[in-house]
Amino acid sequence: MQTSTPRAAFELLMAGNQRFVSGAPEHPNQDATRRTEIAPSQQPFAVLFGCSDSRLAAEIIFDRGLGDLFVVRTAGHVAGAEVLGSIEYGVSVLDAPLVVVLGHDSCGAIAAARDAADGGRVPGGFVRDVVERVTPSVLAARAAGRDQAEEILAEHIEQTVDLLLERSRALAERVAAGRLGVVGLSYRLADGSAQLVASRGIDAAVPAAS
């Protein structure tokens, strides 16, 4: 089932999301046969880097199963060295042809960063680090005259996509060679749909902002 091209992997992922949205999931690769089949090794067709939000369970919202997705998650999908190393592993070692950055509406990390940018209280502990890593996206969106929640979300997703390619030579080289696609998706909690907001290495049209 391993897909060889970024485009094929992207289409496979989005087809699963369409099934989830329509209420007709197939629940592929979730049985004992699949469990036994992949026990010796894994060949995920995509690396998914998403927010840790409990409502964003990747295998469910994309209707996939065991061994399909190599999932990395942090609050606000903020990327540090461990995240970059994990994504590089999924691409360089496991040879996944697609990396997905998955954000969502009503994100607590983005809301906290917006509040902090407006002079509100900054959370304590290590939550502060998460908020500080999201804040540049808030400021960049506002500098471009985009202050709606969905606009800031799209900016943060796109900035995360670009950050991965700027910081990881392994990812950037594969995109340049046509062997990897990196996309950013915005997930809507109410209807379960994932919308494309950024695309690198795949000729996929990003819908114009409404």
Disulfide bonds with the S-S distance in Angstrom:
none
